[in-house]
Amino acid sequence: MFLLGAACTAGRVDVAPAPDGRLSVVAAESFWGSIAAQLGGDRVQVTSVIHSPGADPHDFEATPRDARQLAAAQYVIVNGAGYDPWSRDVLDANPADGRAVLDVGSLLDVREGDNPHRWYFPSDVERVIARIVADYQRLDPAHRGYYETRRAVFESDALASYTDLLDQIKSEFGGTPVGASETFFDGIAEATGLDVRTPAGFRAAISEGTDPSAADRATVDGQLRDREIRVLAYNQQNATPDVAEVVDEAARAGIPVVAFTESPPEGSSFQEWQASQLQALLDALRRTRGAGR
């Protein structure tokens, strides 16, 4: 559910625009923050709380400064779906009059226990883009046309390499068997037609921080040993002992390994980060072209 403005209650936190009058926006994660900043242009000031791939979003704890920024923002974007519960804790502890909150999981009807990595699902990214623009237009109605223009340019120009690479992978390698360490890759597979052979139970266990079953691990080991997959994608930010062993097994079997992260490198835009990873995936797939499986 999208929440635009809370009911007024005495004693609530006061939200405020940026010092220069721009709309103050805080995103729990920088992948949504990057998109929000590009859609808002010079009408918004965007701060991302988690902005480094070195941080573990699952174990993140907001600092007092993070909490103050989040509580005072006019517009807050959280991933939801159980991915960033700390952000909800901060907002619930600091109710505010006039704060607008976009919970991406609620927008997409993705609940806790479902795959929370919605920024890896291109169709979901499009829905979030549309919602952010609509919210900016509600919050700053005098500049509705400005935000619509920003959206058009962002989708046609900024996302061009990202969307082109998804199309290239689908065109050249749709149906190709691949492996993935966890569920973050499901969105890419859905958009490109790649066939993820790694057991769903293994991917879910790694994503949730639990041990995969012996049967799932044995299946993964067999797929690598018998070279049943062409490429292995793994989350570099969650290289558990099981994942590290699987990556080593892939390397020994001569299967290309492609590293992904949950957050963009600092200073990198959403589309630069995603395009770089997709290019690495495409290059890896092309290196295996013609190889028997």
C-alpha positions in Angstrom: 0.0 0.0 0.0 1.3 3.5 -0.8 1.0 6.0 2.0 0.9 9.6 1.1 0.8 11.7 4.2 0.0 10.6 7.7 -2.9 11.6 9.8 -2.1 14.7 11.9 -1.4 13.9 15.5 -0.1 16.2 18.2 3.5 15.7 19.1 4.6 14.2 15.7 7.9 14.9 14.1 8.0 17.9 11.7 9.1 17.1 8.2 10.8 19.8 6.2 12.1 20.6 2.7 15.8 20.8 2.0 17.4 24.1 3.1 17.3 25.4 -0.5 13.6 24.6 -0.8 13.9 21.4 -2.8 11.8 18.4 -1.9 13.7 16.4 0.8 13.8 12.7 -0.1 15.5 9.8 1.7 15.8 6.3 0.3 16.7 3.4 2.5 18.9 2.0 -0.3 20.9 3.7 -3.0 19.5 1.7 -5.9 16.1 3.4 -5.3 17.8 6.6 -4.3 19.7 6.8 -7.6 16.5 6.5 -9.6 14.7 9.0 -7.3 17.4 11.5 -7.8 17.5 11.2 -11.5 13.7 11.5 -11.8 13.6 14.5 -9.5 16.5 16.5 -11.0 17.1 19.9 -9.4 13.7 19.8 -7.8 14.7 17.3 -5.1 17.5 16.5 -2.7 18.0 12.8 -2.3 19.9 11.0 0.5 20.5 7.3 0.5 21.0 5.6 3.8 22.7 2.4 2.5 25.1 3.6 -0.2 28.0 1.1 -0.2 28.2 -2.5 -1.4 30.3 -3.1 1.6 27.2 -2.8 3.9 25.0 -5.8 4.5 21.4 -4.6 4.1 20.1 -7.6 6.0 22.0 -6.7 9.2 22.1 -3.0 8.8 21.4 -0.8 11.9 20.5 2.8 11.4 22.7 5.4 13.2 21.1 8.3 15.0 22.0 10.5 12.0 20.3 8.0 9.6 17.2 8.0 11.8 17.0 11.8 11.9 17.3 12.1 8.1 14.7 9.4 7.6 12.3 10.9 10.1 12.5 14.5 8.8 12.2 13.7 5.1 9.2 14.8 3.1 9.3 11.7 1.0 10.8 8.3 2.1 11.4 5.3 -0.1 11.9 1.9 1.5 12.2 -1.5 -0.2 10.0 -3.3 2.3 9.1 -7.1 1.8 11.2 -7.8 4.9 14.4 -6.5 3.3 14.9 -3.3 5.4 12.8 -3.7 8.6 15.1 -1.2 10.4 13.6 1.6 8.2 10.1 0.8 9.3 11.2 0.7 12.9 12.6 4.3 12.5 9.5 5.6 10.8 7.1 3.9 13.3 9.1 5.4 16.2 9.0 8.9 14.6 5.5 9.5 13.2 5.3 12.7 11.2 2.6 15.0 9.8 2.9 15.3 6.0 5.5 12.6 5.4 4.9 10.5 2.2 6.3 6.9 2.2 6.7 4.6 -0.7 7.0 1.0 0.4 8.1 -0.8 -2.8 7.1 -4.2 -1.5 3.6 -3.0 -0.7 3.3 -1.3 -4.1 4.2 -4.5 -5.9 2.2 -6.7 -3.5 5.4 -8.5 -2.4 5.3 -9.7 1.1 7.8 -10.7 3.7 9.0 -14.2 2.7 8.7 -13.4 -1.0 11.7 -12.4 -3.1 12.6 -8.9 -1.9 15.1 -8.1 -4.6 12.7 -6.1 -6.8 15.3 -3.8 -8.2 16.6 -6.8 -10.1 13.2 -7.2 -11.8 13.0 -4.7 -14.8 9.2 -4.7 -14.9 9.1 -3.8 -11.2 11.6 -1.1 -11.7 9.3 0.4 -14.3 6.4 0.4 -11.8 8.5 2.1 -9.2 9.6 4.8 -11.7 6.0 5.5 -12.5 5.0 5.7 -8.8 7.9 8.0 -7.9 7.0 10.4 -10.7 3.4 10.4 -9.7 4.3 11.1 -6.1 6.6 13.9 -7.0 3.7 15.4 -9.0 1.4 15.2 -6.0 4.0 16.7 -3.7 5.1 19.4 -6.1 2.1 19.9 -8.4 3.4 23.2 -9.8 6.1 21.2 -11.7 4.2 18.2 -13.0 5.5 18.7 -16.5 9.1 18.8 -15.3 8.8 15.4 -13.7 7.1 13.9 -16.7 10.0 15.1 -18.9 12.5 13.8 -16.5 10.9 10.4 -16.6 10.8 10.3 -20.4 14.5 11.2 -20.7 15.4 8.7 -18.0 13.6 5.8 -19.6 14.7 6.6 -23.2 18.3 7.7 -22.6 19.6 6.8 -19.1 18.2 3.3 -19.2 19.1 2.6 -22.8 22.2 0.5 -22.2 20.5 -1.4 -19.4 17.5 -2.3 -21.5 19.5 -3.1 -24.6 21.7 -5.5 -22.7 18.7 -7.3 -21.3 17.4 -7.6 -24.9 20.7 -8.8 -26.2 21.0 -11.6 -23.5 17.5 -12.7 -24.2 18.0 -12.7 -28.0 21.3 -14.5 -27.9 21.0 -16.8 -24.9 17.3 -17.2 -23.9 16.8 -20.7 -22.6 20.5 -21.2 -21.7 21.0 -23.1 -18.5 22.8 -21.1 -15.8 23.3 -21.3 -12.0 22.8 -18.6 -9.4 23.7 -18.5 -5.7 20.5 -16.9 -4.6 17.2 -15.3 -5.5 18.5 -11.9 -6.5 19.1 -13.4 -10.0 15.5 -14.4 -10.5 14.5 -11.0 -11.9 17.3 -11.1 -14.5 16.4 -14.6 -15.5 12.8 -13.6 -15.9 13.7 -10.7 -18.1 16.2 -12.5 -20.3 14.8 -16.0 -20.5 17.8 -17.6 -18.9 17.1 -21.0 -17.4 18.2 -21.1 -13.7 19.0 -24.7 -12.8 20.1 -24.1 -9.3 17.5 -25.6 -6.9 15.0 -23.0 -5.6 15.6 -24.3 -2.1 19.4 -23.6 -2.3 18.9 -20.1 -3.6 16.3 -19.3 -1.0 18.4 -20.7 1.8 21.4 -18.6 0.9 19.3 -15.5 0.5 17.7 -16.0 3.9 21.0 -16.8 5.6 20.3 -20.4 6.4 22.1 -23.6 5.4 21.0 -25.3 2.2 19.8 -28.9 2.5 22.2 -31.7 1.8 20.1 -32.7 -1.2 20.2 -29.3 -2.8 23.9 -28.9 -2.2 24.5 -32.3 -3.8 22.4 -31.2 -6.8 24.5 -28.0 -7.2 27.7 -30.0 -6.9 26.5 -32.4 -9.6 25.5 -29.6 -12.0 29.0 -28.0 -11.7 30.9 -31.3 -11.9 28.9 -32.4 -15.0 29.0 -28.9 -16.5 25.2 -28.7 -16.8 25.2 -24.9 -16.5 27.0 -22.4 -18.7 27.6 -19.6 -16.2 27.3 -19.2 -12.4 26.1 -15.8 -11.0 26.7 -15.1 -7.3 26.1 -12.3 -4.8 29.5 -11.0 -3.9 28.1 -9.4 -0.8 26.8 -12.7 0.6 29.7 -15.1 -0.1 28.9 -17.6 2.6 31.1 -20.7 3.0 28.7 -22.6 0.8 28.8 -20.0 -1.9 32.6 -19.7 -1.7 32.9 -23.5 -2.2 30.4 -23.4 -5.1 32.3 -20.6 -6.8 35.6 -22.5 -6.4 33.9 -25.6 -7.8 32.7 -23.7 -10.8 36.2 -22.3 -11.5 37.7 -25.7 -11.3 35.1 -27.0 -13.8 35.9 -24.1 -16.2 32.5 -22.5 -15.8 32.6 -18.7 -15.9 31.6 -17.0 -12.7 30.0 -13.6 -12.7 29.9 -11.5 -9.5 26.9 -9.3 -8.6 26.2 -7.0 -5.7 23.1 -5.9 -3.9 24.1 -2.3 -3.8 25.8 -0.1 -6.5 29.4 1.0 -5.9 29.5 4.4 -4.3 29.2 7.1 -7.0 27.7 4.7 -9.5 24.1 5.3 -10.8 21.6 2.5 -10.9 21.9 2.0 -14.6 25.7 2.2 -14.7 25.8 -0.5 -12.0 23.3 -2.8 -13.6 24.7 -2.3 -17.2 28.2 -3.2 -15.9 26.9 -6.4 -14.4 24.8 -7.3 -17.4 27.7 -6.7 -19.7 29.9 -9.1 -17.6 27.1 -11.7 -17.8 26.8 -11.3 -21.5 30.6 -11.5 -22.0 30.7 -14.7 -19.8 27.8 -16.3 -21.8 29.6 -15.4 -25.1 32.8 -17.1 -23.9 30.9 -20.4 -23.6 29.2 -20.2 -27.0 29.6 -23.5 -28.8 30.6 -25.4 -25.7 28.9 -28.7 -25.3 26.7 -29.2 -22.3 
